[in-house]
Amino acid sequence: MTKCHLFAFRLAYSGKAVHRISASCGQQAFLEGHVHAFSMLGGIPAGQVRYDNLSPAVSRVVFKSRSRQENPRWEAFRTHYGFTPFYCEPGLRGAHEKGGAEGQVGYFRRNYLTPVPEARCLAELNTRLLDFERAEDDRRIGHRIRTIGQDFAREADLLLPLPEDPFETGLTLHPRVDRYAMITVKMCRYSVPARLIGRKVRTVLRTEELIVYDGRNEVVRHPRSTSRGAERIVLDHYLEVLLRKPGALAGSEALDQARRQGVFTTAHEALWAAAKQQTGEVEGTRALVEVLLLHRHLHHDDVTEGIRRSLEVGALTCDVIALEARKAAEGHGRSPTISVEAVLPDPPRTPEPSPVTSLEAHRRTRLPDDTRPPPRLESWDELLHRSRKEP
């Protein structure tokens, strides 16, 4: 069982509602829910949007007034999309001011989230919500004559257009990579390539993922961890270190997580055992690490197939496995190497002729010939042989 949070955005006239489930209820989920709602509705409400005094939007409620001290990031978001928020009275005094939204959350939970749904991931669960919302278009609210979909067809023409430039809903941070090739973001630790140890990296924290950049280049994407102290470790980030220290692989947390995620398969286990039996503990582990490096350039399934074929013939070298992996890729009719879109640099610009005239050309054109004899340095050389008088 995993605790999740439901975001609901409901139009008052038609009753058209958009929902999104996330693992957290932080500001990133709040903003991403708005972006998803605006995208599904095809526009932005032109009037006021009613909100409770939730912390992702409101930093402080001004006593006995409608004024609010807004969160700076939320203020930038609503300004970018051009809508006006209306904050309800806190507590029971403002419960009647947002009854449509609160009733929508309860209705949707009772009808579509009871019993508790089972899904492999949140993306699959959110895909189901799209089917639920399409089914809601044929429903009539109360004693209305028209359905939700018919009323929304009239309301859609009044929505404001979406802005051309998207708003980055993720939180940008700049943590430093520690000596274990890990960064700490929101009390959780994530691994990065070992070559970045000691450097600062740029991270974008979103609701479901963490993106790490080295300059402008994306380094890795991690699923976001929500429990305090959790660690996300990728075995590939430590392969260069393990080539020099192969004994650290057996008891590492990176290997344990790779096994649980299915990246380190039974074929890798069989290769490791055979290599250790053939060449010893250290050299066998180093041979396994060299094979793991092949996953950076070849497809995972092709490398796994190459390992199985090499085990059948008893050739456990990295070159044989790479050859068999390429044969497996050709047998499936695809390119053996992982295609990465290359970013080509801009073509060099032709330098424009400089308007500055060189000193030599200036002398030839405007200055007369220098007829003075060259300087003589004999008298200056005599100073080198003079001794300094003692005081």
Kinemage of the C-alpha trace (Angstrom):
@kinemage 1
@onewidth
@group {chain A} dominant
@subgroup {mainchain}
@vectorlist {calphas} color= white
{ca met a 1} P 0.000 0.000 0.000
{ca thr a 2} L 1.334 3.412 -1.005
{ca lys a 3} L -0.093 6.680 0.227
{ca cys a 4} L -0.831 9.062 -2.671
{ca his a 5} L -2.393 12.497 -3.071
{ca leu a 6} L -5.153 13.594 -5.438
{ca phe a 7} L -5.160 16.953 -7.219
{ca ala a 8} L -8.551 18.143 -8.518
{ca phe a 9} L -9.312 21.163 -10.712
{ca arg a 10} L -13.022 21.808 -11.389
{ca leu a 11} L -14.806 24.345 -13.574
{ca ala a 12} L -17.781 25.906 -11.802
{ca tyr a 13} L -20.161 26.302 -14.766
{ca ser a 14} L -19.919 22.938 -16.472
{ca gly a 15} L -18.553 20.856 -13.601
{ca lys a 16} L -15.771 19.545 -15.838
{ca ala a 17} L -12.989 18.268 -13.552
{ca val a 18} L -9.403 17.176 -14.146
{ca his a 19} L -7.545 14.953 -11.671
{ca arg a 20} L -3.965 13.861 -11.144
{ca ile a 21} L -2.429 11.541 -8.551
{ca ser a 22} L 1.080 12.104 -7.201
{ca ala a 23} L 3.268 10.577 -4.524
{ca ser a 24} L 3.737 13.904 -2.727
{ca cys a 25} L 1.656 16.989 -2.028
{ca gly a 26} L 4.478 19.533 -2.322
{ca gln a 27} L 4.599 22.623 -4.451
{ca gln a 28} L 5.941 20.748 -7.493
{ca ala a 29} L 2.889 18.465 -7.498
{ca phe a 30} L 0.622 21.483 -7.038
{ca leu a 31} L 2.097 23.308 -10.018
{ca glu a 32} L 2.289 20.226 -12.232
{ca gly a 33} L -1.369 19.542 -11.479
{ca his a 34} L -2.262 22.997 -12.796
{ca val a 35} L -0.203 22.492 -15.943
{ca his a 36} L -1.899 19.143 -16.554
{ca ala a 37} L -5.349 20.642 -15.951
{ca phe a 38} L -4.793 23.580 -18.292
{ca ser a 39} L -3.487 21.210 -20.951
{ca met a 40} L -6.487 18.873 -20.679
{ca leu a 41} L -8.981 21.751 -20.675
{ca gly a 42} L -7.260 23.478 -23.591
{ca gly a 43} L -7.155 26.874 -21.872
{ca ile a 44} L -7.142 28.866 -18.661
{ca pro a 45} L -10.233 30.115 -16.766
{ca ala a 46} L -10.731 33.813 -17.396
{ca gly a 47} L -12.368 34.525 -14.047
{ca gln a 48} L -11.238 33.859 -10.520
{ca val a 49} L -9.960 30.472 -9.394
{ca arg a 50} L -10.893 29.605 -5.793
{ca tyr a 51} L -8.256 28.133 -3.474
{ca asp a 52} L -7.920 27.027 0.074
{ca asn a 53} L -5.071 28.575 2.060
{ca leu a 54} L -2.658 25.749 1.267
{ca ser a 55} L 1.059 26.276 1.891
{ca pro a 56} L 2.269 25.786 -1.739
{ca ala a 57} L 0.388 28.988 -2.625
{ca val a 58} L 0.024 31.018 0.588
{ca ser a 59} L 2.893 31.828 2.928
{ca arg a 60} L 0.838 33.799 5.459
{ca val a 61} L -2.807 34.704 5.968
{ca val a 62} L -3.292 38.367 6.817
{ca phe a 63} L -5.512 38.555 9.922
{ca lys a 64} L -9.211 39.322 9.280
{ca ser a 65} L -8.875 40.133 5.586
{ca arg a 66} L -8.787 38.541 2.142
{ca ser a 67} L -5.177 39.568 1.629
{ca arg a 68} L -2.558 36.847 1.465
{ca gln a 69} L 1.224 36.790 1.414
{ca glu a 70} L 1.803 34.467 -1.527
{ca asn a 71} L 4.648 32.088 -2.107
{ca pro a 72} L 7.059 33.763 -4.596
{ca arg a 73} L 7.173 30.745 -6.896
{ca trp a 74} L 3.391 30.426 -6.923
{ca glu a 75} L 3.086 34.142 -7.669
{ca ala a 76} L 5.435 33.741 -10.638
{ca phe a 77} L 3.423 30.742 -11.847
{ca arg a 78} L 0.004 32.420 -11.781
{ca thr a 79} L 1.474 35.540 -13.386
{ca his a 80} L 2.906 33.426 -16.190
{ca tyr a 81} L -0.500 31.839 -16.909
{ca gly a 82} L -2.468 35.025 -16.281
{ca phe a 83} L -5.266 33.929 -13.938
{ca thr a 84} L -6.529 35.497 -10.716
{ca pro a 85} L -6.700 33.447 -7.499
{ca phe a 86} L -9.434 33.904 -4.893
{ca tyr a 87} L -8.518 32.661 -1.423
{ca cys a 88} L -11.335 31.371 0.738
{ca glu a 89} L -11.772 32.118 4.423
{ca pro a 90} L -9.686 29.771 6.579
{ca gly a 91} L -11.323 27.012 8.569
{ca leu a 92} L -15.059 26.389 8.768
{ca arg a 93} L -15.872 29.984 7.815
{ca gly a 94} L -14.778 29.355 4.233
{ca ala a 95} L -15.978 25.787 3.771
{ca his a 96} L -19.070 26.914 1.823
{ca glu a 97} L -16.945 29.002 -0.576
{ca lys a 98} L -15.337 25.963 -2.206
{ca gly a 99} L -18.043 23.350 -1.852
{ca gly a 100} L -17.899 22.347 -5.523
{ca ala a 101} L -14.236 21.366 -5.365
{ca glu a 102} L -14.506 19.543 -2.033
{ca gly a 103} L -17.602 17.687 -3.178
{ca gln a 104} L -15.832 16.734 -6.410
{ca val a 105} L -12.924 15.160 -4.512
{ca gly a 106} L -15.272 13.059 -2.388
{ca tyr a 107} L -17.421 12.025 -5.370
{ca phe a 108} L -14.423 10.994 -7.452
{ca arg a 109} L -12.846 9.015 -4.613
{ca arg a 110} L -16.040 7.093 -3.860
{ca asn a 111} L -16.857 6.252 -7.469
{ca tyr a 112} L -13.478 5.649 -9.081
{ca leu a 113} L -10.933 5.071 -6.302
{ca thr a 114} L -12.942 2.646 -4.170
{ca pro a 115} L -11.804 -0.049 -3.625
{ca val a 116} L -8.164 1.020 -3.631
{ca pro a 117} L -6.884 0.579 -7.210
{ca glu a 118} L -3.882 -1.586 -8.021
{ca ala a 119} L -1.283 -0.285 -10.470
{ca arg a 120} L 2.394 -0.859 -11.225
{ca cys a 121} L 3.206 2.861 -11.242
{ca leu a 122} L 1.580 6.278 -10.968
{ca ala a 123} L 1.753 6.796 -14.728
{ca glu a 124} L -0.501 3.790 -15.259
{ca leu a 125} L -2.917 5.027 -12.601
{ca asn a 126} L -3.090 8.524 -14.094
{ca thr a 127} L -3.804 6.993 -17.502
{ca arg a 128} L -6.850 5.305 -16.011
{ca leu a 129} L -8.059 8.645 -14.665
{ca leu a 130} L -8.293 9.940 -18.238
{ca asp a 131} L -10.821 7.188 -19.031
{ca phe a 132} L -12.766 8.015 -15.865
{ca glu a 133} L -12.907 11.701 -16.790
{ca arg a 134} L -14.132 10.912 -20.300
{ca ala a 135} L -16.920 8.815 -18.798
{ca glu a 136} L -17.904 11.782 -16.629
{ca asp a 137} L -18.675 13.893 -19.720
{ca asp a 138} L -21.925 11.964 -20.182
{ca arg a 139} L -23.095 12.555 -16.591
{ca arg a 140} L -25.680 15.154 -15.542
{ca ile a 141} L -25.131 17.044 -12.299
{ca gly a 142} L -28.292 17.217 -10.202
{ca his a 143} L -31.297 18.343 -12.222
{ca arg a 144} L -29.374 19.968 -15.045
{ca ile a 145} L -30.727 19.472 -18.553
{ca arg a 146} L -27.370 19.237 -20.294
{ca thr a 147} L -24.489 16.898 -19.540
{ca ile a 148} L -21.065 17.961 -18.296
{ca gly a 149} L -19.607 17.536 -21.764
{ca gln a 150} L -22.323 19.662 -23.403
{ca asp a 151} L -21.858 22.490 -20.910
{ca phe a 152} L -18.083 22.320 -21.266
{ca ala a 153} L -18.395 22.683 -25.043
{ca arg a 154} L -19.976 26.099 -24.433
{ca glu a 155} L -17.538 26.992 -21.655
{ca ala a 156} L -14.399 26.033 -23.633
{ca asp a 157} L -14.788 29.035 -25.947
{ca leu a 158} L -14.440 31.392 -22.962
{ca leu a 159} L -11.097 29.984 -21.777
{ca leu a 160} L -7.953 32.034 -22.239
{ca pro a 161} L -5.282 30.600 -24.568
{ca leu a 162} L -2.268 28.821 -23.151
{ca pro a 163} L 1.067 30.695 -23.175
{ca glu a 164} L 3.579 29.697 -25.807
{ca asp a 165} L 6.488 29.201 -23.385
{ca pro a 166} L 6.118 26.480 -20.722
{ca phe a 167} L 6.741 27.157 -17.060
{ca glu a 168} L 9.362 25.022 -15.335
{ca thr a 169} L 7.489 23.575 -12.380
{ca gly a 170} L 10.536 21.782 -10.983
{ca leu a 171} L 12.648 23.167 -8.166
{ca thr a 172} L 16.201 24.013 -9.250
{ca leu a 173} L 18.973 23.233 -6.759
{ca his a 174} L 22.780 23.122 -6.931
{ca pro a 175} L 24.097 20.419 -4.578
{ca arg a 176} L 27.731 19.342 -4.395
{ca val a 177} L 28.743 15.751 -5.162
{ca asp a 178} L 30.327 14.102 -2.139
{ca arg a 179} L 33.190 11.610 -2.140
{ca tyr a 180} L 30.746 8.710 -2.551
{ca ala a 181} L 29.411 10.192 -5.842
{ca met a 182} L 26.113 11.065 -4.129
{ca ile a 183} L 24.067 14.245 -3.896
{ca thr a 184} L 21.505 15.105 -1.224
{ca val a 185} L 18.203 16.650 -2.333
{ca lys a 186} L 15.319 17.142 0.115
{ca met a 187} L 16.807 14.715 2.678
{ca cys a 188} L 17.210 11.972 0.036
{ca arg a 189} L 20.432 10.806 -1.622
{ca tyr a 190} L 20.972 10.066 -5.309
{ca ser a 191} L 24.018 8.768 -7.161
{ca val a 192} L 25.761 10.508 -10.062
{ca pro a 193} L 28.757 9.417 -12.192
{ca ala a 194} L 31.934 9.172 -10.153
{ca arg a 195} L 33.737 11.625 -12.432
{ca leu a 196} L 31.656 14.443 -10.884
{ca ile a 197} L 32.980 13.951 -7.338
{ca gly a 198} L 33.713 17.292 -5.683
{ca arg a 199} L 31.801 19.362 -8.250
{ca lys a 200} L 28.496 21.212 -8.067
{ca val a 201} L 25.721 19.998 -10.337
{ca arg a 202} L 22.370 21.495 -11.283
{ca thr a 203} L 19.294 19.476 -10.386
{ca val a 204} L 15.628 19.933 -11.295
{ca leu a 205} L 13.329 18.292 -8.747
{ca arg a 206} L 9.885 17.419 -10.077
{ca thr a 207} L 7.002 15.476 -8.620
{ca glu a 208} L 8.042 12.086 -9.961
{ca glu a 209} L 11.676 12.498 -10.998
{ca leu a 210} L 14.975 14.210 -10.348
{ca ile a 211} L 17.033 15.387 -13.324
{ca val a 212} L 20.755 16.048 -12.866
{ca tyr a 213} L 22.708 18.285 -15.254
{ca asp a 214} L 26.429 18.848 -15.640
{ca gly a 215} L 26.465 22.236 -17.309
{ca arg a 216} L 23.971 21.892 -20.161
{ca asn a 217} L 24.287 18.106 -20.476
{ca glu a 218} L 21.798 15.830 -18.775
{ca val a 219} L 23.653 13.293 -16.637
{ca val a 220} L 20.959 11.074 -15.110
{ca arg a 221} L 17.251 10.878 -14.267
{ca his a 222} L 16.202 9.314 -10.981
{ca pro a 223} L 12.696 8.459 -9.780
{ca arg a 224} L 11.993 10.831 -6.932
{ca ser a 225} L 12.208 9.407 -3.426
{ca thr a 226} L 9.662 10.617 -0.901
{ca ser a 227} L 10.813 8.879 2.299
{ca arg a 228} L 13.425 10.636 4.380
{ca gly a 229} L 16.915 9.160 4.106
{ca ala a 230} L 16.124 7.030 1.030
{ca glu a 231} L 18.915 6.343 -1.474
{ca arg a 232} L 18.796 5.826 -5.226
{ca ile a 233} L 22.046 4.256 -6.468
{ca val a 234} L 22.874 3.283 -10.054
{ca leu a 235} L 25.556 0.634 -10.496
{ca asp a 236} L 26.713 2.143 -13.804
{ca his a 237} L 27.926 5.289 -12.009
{ca tyr a 238} L 30.672 3.352 -10.194
{ca leu a 239} L 32.033 1.065 -12.918
{ca glu a 240} L 35.243 3.058 -13.469
{ca val a 241} L 35.946 2.875 -9.736
{ca leu a 242} L 35.175 -0.853 -9.636
{ca leu a 243} L 37.683 -1.516 -12.402
{ca arg a 244} L 40.387 -0.354 -9.982
{ca lys a 245} L 38.748 -1.809 -6.875
{ca pro a 246} L 36.835 -4.925 -7.996
{ca gly a 247} L 36.614 -6.254 -4.453
{ca ala a 248} L 34.101 -3.533 -3.526
{ca leu a 249} L 31.407 -4.879 -5.872
{ca ala a 250} L 30.202 -7.936 -3.953
{ca gly a 251} L 28.873 -6.138 -0.870
{ca ser a 252} L 27.883 -2.831 -2.441
{ca glu a 253} L 24.457 -1.222 -2.153
{ca ala a 254} L 24.627 -0.391 -5.870
{ca leu a 255} L 24.719 -4.098 -6.748
{ca asp a 256} L 21.853 -4.849 -4.364
{ca gln a 257} L 19.626 -2.194 -5.955
{ca ala a 258} L 20.582 -3.368 -9.457
{ca arg a 259} L 19.436 -6.881 -8.534
{ca arg a 260} L 16.129 -5.641 -7.119
{ca gln a 261} L 15.456 -3.522 -10.213
{ca gly a 262} L 16.205 -6.423 -12.562
{ca val a 263} L 19.170 -4.710 -14.212
{ca phe a 264} L 21.634 -7.289 -12.871
{ca thr a 265} L 20.043 -10.452 -14.267
{ca thr a 266} L 20.633 -14.155 -13.734
{ca ala a 267} L 22.794 -14.126 -16.863
{ca his a 268} L 25.139 -11.629 -15.206
{ca glu a 269} L 25.225 -13.793 -12.086
{ca ala a 270} L 26.153 -16.861 -14.133
{ca leu a 271} L 28.862 -14.942 -15.988
{ca trp a 272} L 30.308 -13.649 -12.726
{ca ala a 273} L 30.421 -17.105 -11.168
{ca ala a 274} L 32.027 -18.664 -14.258
{ca ala a 275} L 34.587 -15.879 -14.585
{ca lys a 276} L 35.618 -16.159 -10.917
{ca gln a 277} L 35.990 -19.918 -11.252
{ca gln a 278} L 38.094 -19.535 -14.404
{ca thr a 279} L 40.373 -16.584 -13.556
{ca gly a 280} L 39.973 -15.974 -9.830
{ca glu a 281} L 38.027 -13.576 -7.621
{ca val a 282} L 39.680 -10.305 -8.640
{ca glu a 283} L 40.137 -10.886 -12.366
{ca gly a 284} L 36.721 -12.497 -12.693
{ca thr a 285} L 35.024 -9.491 -11.102
{ca arg a 286} L 37.028 -7.134 -13.298
{ca ala a 287} L 35.893 -9.090 -16.380
{ca leu a 288} L 32.279 -8.688 -15.218
{ca val a 289} L 32.712 -4.913 -14.825
{ca glu a 290} L 34.080 -4.696 -18.368
{ca val a 291} L 30.949 -6.460 -19.605
{ca leu a 292} L 28.741 -4.094 -17.610
{ca leu a 293} L 30.392 -1.188 -19.416
{ca leu a 294} L 28.991 -2.585 -22.675
{ca his a 295} L 25.487 -1.554 -21.545
{ca arg a 296} L 26.426 2.080 -22.145
{ca his a 297} L 26.741 1.491 -25.895
{ca leu a 298} L 24.645 -1.631 -26.568
{ca his a 299} L 21.055 -2.506 -25.760
{ca his a 300} L 20.497 -4.295 -22.466
{ca asp a 301} L 18.685 -7.253 -24.046
{ca asp a 302} L 21.420 -7.686 -26.663
{ca val a 303} L 24.171 -7.760 -24.033
{ca thr a 304} L 22.203 -10.277 -21.978
{ca glu a 305} L 21.784 -12.464 -25.042
{ca gly a 306} L 25.504 -12.139 -25.789
{ca ile a 307} L 26.305 -13.301 -22.247
{ca arg a 308} L 24.132 -16.397 -22.651
{ca arg a 309} L 25.756 -17.328 -25.959
{ca ser a 310} L 29.257 -16.824 -24.590
{ca leu a 311} L 28.457 -19.057 -21.615
{ca glu a 312} L 27.369 -21.810 -24.005
{ca val a 313} L 30.716 -21.824 -25.820
{ca gly a 314} L 32.796 -21.103 -22.721
{ca ala a 315} L 34.338 -17.844 -24.028
{ca leu a 316} L 33.953 -15.311 -21.227
{ca thr a 317} L 35.888 -12.376 -22.638
{ca cys a 318} L 34.352 -8.949 -23.152
{ca asp a 319} L 35.171 -8.950 -26.887
{ca val a 320} L 33.299 -12.202 -27.512
{ca ile a 321} L 30.243 -10.973 -25.590
{ca ala a 322} L 30.240 -7.678 -27.527
{ca leu a 323} L 30.415 -9.597 -30.830
{ca glu a 324} L 27.563 -11.886 -29.830
{ca ala a 325} L 25.501 -8.899 -28.669
{ca arg a 326} L 25.888 -7.249 -32.074
{ca lys a 327} L 24.862 -10.476 -33.779
{ca ala a 328} L 21.784 -10.648 -31.580
{ca ala a 329} L 20.858 -7.073 -32.512
{ca glu a 330} L 21.250 -7.795 -36.218
{ca gly a 331} L 19.084 -10.890 -35.801
{ca his a 332} L 16.300 -8.694 -34.424
{ca gly a 333} L 16.729 -6.212 -37.274
{ca arg a 334} L 17.896 -3.209 -35.249
{ca ser a 335} L 21.055 -1.214 -34.832
{ca pro a 336} L 23.404 -2.761 -32.265
{ca thr a 337} L 24.420 0.546 -30.704
{ca ile a 338} L 22.197 2.817 -28.642
{ca ser a 339} L 21.218 5.775 -30.800
{ca val a 340} L 21.987 9.089 -29.174
{ca glu a 341} L 21.018 12.281 -30.928
{ca ala a 342} L 24.230 14.175 -31.478
{ca val a 343} L 24.288 17.875 -30.769
{ca leu a 344} L 26.436 19.407 -33.477
{ca pro a 345} L 28.230 22.665 -32.802
{ca asp a 346} L 27.374 25.747 -34.787
{ca pro a 347} L 29.443 26.153 -37.985
{ca pro a 348} L 32.363 28.514 -37.571
{ca arg a 349} L 31.729 32.011 -38.756
{ca thr a 350} L 33.914 33.576 -41.410
{ca pro a 351} L 35.983 36.264 -39.701
{ca glu a 352} L 35.326 39.704 -41.024
{ca pro a 353} L 38.319 41.786 -42.177
{ca ser a 354} L 39.648 43.872 -39.346
{ca pro a 355} L 39.632 47.644 -39.894
{ca val a 356} L 42.744 47.972 -37.721
{ca thr a 357} L 45.927 48.600 -39.723
{ca ser a 358} L 49.048 46.812 -38.582
{ca leu a 359} L 51.973 48.878 -37.286
{ca glu a 360} L 54.312 47.642 -40.034
{ca ala a 361} L 51.880 48.701 -42.776
{ca his a 362} L 51.418 52.050 -41.077
{ca arg a 363} L 55.176 52.596 -41.086
{ca arg a 364} L 55.519 51.724 -44.744
{ca thr a 365} L 52.734 54.050 -45.879
{ca arg a 366} L 52.971 57.113 -43.627
{ca leu a 367} L 56.269 57.195 -41.739
{ca pro a 368} L 59.656 58.052 -43.308
{ca asp a 369} L 62.495 55.585 -43.203
{ca asp a 370} L 64.355 55.422 -39.909
{ca thr a 371} L 68.004 56.336 -40.667
{ca arg a 372} L 69.166 56.411 -37.063
{ca pro a 373} L 71.912 53.966 -36.144
{ca pro a 374} L 70.973 51.083 -33.880
{ca pro a 375} L 71.663 51.620 -30.177
{ca arg a 376} L 74.992 50.500 -28.670
{ca leu a 377} L 75.042 48.654 -25.391
{ca glu a 378} L 78.790 48.525 -24.643
{ca ser a 379} L 78.618 51.277 -22.026
{ca trp a 380} L 75.767 49.459 -20.321
{ca asp a 381} L 77.815 46.265 -20.222
{ca glu a 382} L 80.467 48.044 -18.188
{ca leu a 383} L 78.014 48.361 -15.339
{ca leu a 384} L 78.006 44.600 -14.988
{ca his a 385} L 81.706 44.581 -14.023
{ca arg a 386} L 81.539 47.341 -11.446
{ca ser a 387} L 81.495 46.088 -7.890
{ca arg a 388} L 79.127 47.504 -5.323
{ca lys a 389} L 80.885 49.487 -2.612
{ca glu a 390} L 80.469 48.296 0.931
{ca pro a 391} L 78.838 50.881 3.288
